[in-house]
Amino acid sequence: QNNTLVQLLLAPGNKGNTACFMATDRGSVQVLEKLWKCATDNLRKEEVNKLLLATNGRGSTVIHIGAERGEMEVLQKIWEWVKGNLTREEMLNFGSGEPERT
């Protein structure tokens, strides 16, 4: 069951967008929070970090999507998670398009 959950949380759609990308694109803080809780309750730290560092087919991260949409509440929530989970080096690369795409 955990393996299926990992696959669902990390699986990109046809444009490379994960569920987190879609929730960010729609400005849904509630859905993002539920996805985050599910991720942190069931995934290893590396897998959780993959959610934060993932890029879609255009090379955008969830923070790019939130910024494009002007969703301040979503951006603040994602930034909380970034600060609480990523190393300084990962934070410097956050949004650079450098991390491996998922």
N, C-alpha and C positions, 0 to 999 in steps of 0.2 A: 504494500500500500504506500509506503513512504517513497519508493522509487517512482511510482505513478504520480504522486504529488509533486515530486521534484521535476519530473518531465513536464507536467502541466504548468507549473509556475515559471519554468525557464523556457518553455517551448515558444519559439517565434511563430507568428502567423505568416501569411503570404507576403507581407511587406517587411518582415523581420521584427514586427512589434510583439512584445510579450504582453501579458495581461496588465502588468504595471504600466507599460507604455499606453495602453488603451485607456486605463483609468486616469492617467495623467492627462492624456489628450482631451478627455471629457471633463476634466476638472473635478473629478469625484474623490474628495478626500476620504469619504466614508469607505469607498471600495478600496482605495489605496491602503487605508489602515487595516482593513480585514485581510487583504493580501499580505501585508507586512506581518501581521500577527501570525497568520498561517505559516509564512516563511520562517520567522524566527522560532516558532514552536516546533517546526518539523525539519528544517534544513540545517546542515552544517554551516559554520561561519563562512567558509569559502563559497558555498552555494548562495548564501544570502548576499555576499559581496558581489557575486556575479549579477544578481538582480540590479544592484546599484550601478555597476560598471558596464552593463550590457549596452551595445549599440544596435540600432536597427539597420535596415537596408540602406538608409541614407547616411549612416554614420552618426546619427543623433543619439544622445542619451536621454533618460527621463527628464533630466534637468533642462536640456535643450527644448524638449517638447513643452514642458511647463512654462518656460520663458517665452516661447513662441506664442503660447495661448494667453500669457499675462496672468497666470493663475498664482497669485502670491501665496495663498494658503497652502496650495499644493507644493510650491517651491520651498516654503518654510518647513513643511513636513519632511520632504525629501532631504533637505539640508540637515535637519536633526539626525536623520538616519545615517547620512554620510559621515557627519562628525562623530557619531557614536560607534561606527563600525569600520571605517577605513583608516589605514595608516596614513601618515603624512605624505609618503610617496604616492600612494594610491589617490589621495586627495589632489595632489598636484597634477596627476594625469586624468583626474575626473573630468570627463567632457572633452578630452583632447582627441578622441577618436582612436587613441593608441591601444587601449585594452583589447584583448581578443574578443571578437564578435561572438555572440551566442545565437 
